[in-house]
Amino acid sequence: MSTGKTQGYVLTFRCINCGKYEVFAHYATERIVFEDQIRGRLYQVSCESCGWNGDACGLSAIRISHTTELKARAAGQRLGCDATAGPLRD
């Protein structure tokens, strides 16, 4: 399994149901993007606290953070241990 990096942005919103700042959206891109382009979109989101879900306008995001994450390139594979793999050999 080979790994790579995926870049993008994480937008944080305030939940309209419970008021907590636990609503997140992801904008995946391999390049730097102007903030206006990120804020000018609608995102399908859900609150990690109360479970509310719906659409959020990027203009209402309280924070936009750039992120780089490792990702698994093989289909169905996750980073970390593989329970189906046999024992390691020397």
KOLVEX-392989 format. One line per field, with one value per residue (C-alpha): residue number from 1; residue in one letter; x, y, z. Coordinates in steps of 0.5 Angstrom, whole numbers, plus 500, padded with zeros to 3 digits. Layout:
// KOLVEX-392989
k c(NUM|...)
r c(a|...)
east c(X|...)
north c(Y|...)
up c(Z|...)
// end
This chain:
// KOLVEX-392989
k c(1|2|3|4|5|6|7|8|9|10|11|12|13|14|15|16|17|18|19|20|21|22|23|24|25|26|27|28|29|30|31|32|33|34|35|36|37|38|39|40|41|42|43|44|45|46|47|48|49|50|51|52|53|54|55|56|57|58|59|60|61|62|63|64|65|66|67|68|69|70|71|72|73|74|75|76|77|78|79|80|81|82|83|84|85|86|87|88|89|90)
r c(m|s|t|g|k|t|q|g|y|v|l|t|f|r|c|i|n|c|g|k|y|e|v|f|a|h|y|a|t|e|r|i|v|f|e|d|q|i|r|g|r|l|y|q|v|s|c|e|s|c|g|w|n|g|d|a|c|g|l|s|a|i|r|i|s|h|t|t|e|l|k|a|r|a|a|g|q|r|l|g|c|d|a|t|a|g|p|l|r|d)
east c(500|503|501|500|498|492|491|485|481|477|472|469|461|457|451|444|441|446|450|457|463|463|460|466|466|472|474|479|484|492|493|492|485|483|479|473|473|472|467|463|460|455|457|453|455|453|454|459|455|448|447|444|445|444|447|452|454|462|461|458|465|468|475|478|484|489|491|495|493|496|491|492|492|490|482|479|486|487|493|495|494|491|488|488|495|499|505|511|517|525)
north c(500|507|513|520|527|530|538|542|547|545|550|551|553|554|549|553|547|547|553|549|550|543|543|542|542|540|543|538|541|540|548|554|557|564|565|568|562|557|562|562|555|551|545|539|539|535|537|532|534|534|531|536|536|541|546|551|557|558|566|564|560|562|559|556|552|549|542|536|529|523|518|511|510|503|502|499|500|505|507|503|496|491|485|481|481|475|475|479|475|477)
up c(500|498|502|499|502|501|502|503|508|514|515|522|523|530|530|529|534|540|539|539|535|533|525|520|513|508|502|498|494|492|491|495|494|495|501|497|493|499|503|496|497|500|504|507|514|521|528|532|538|537|530|527|519|514|509|511|507|507|509|516|517|524|522|516|517|511|513|510|511|510|506|503|496|496|495|502|506|512|515|521|522|517|521|515|514|517|522|521|519|519)
// end
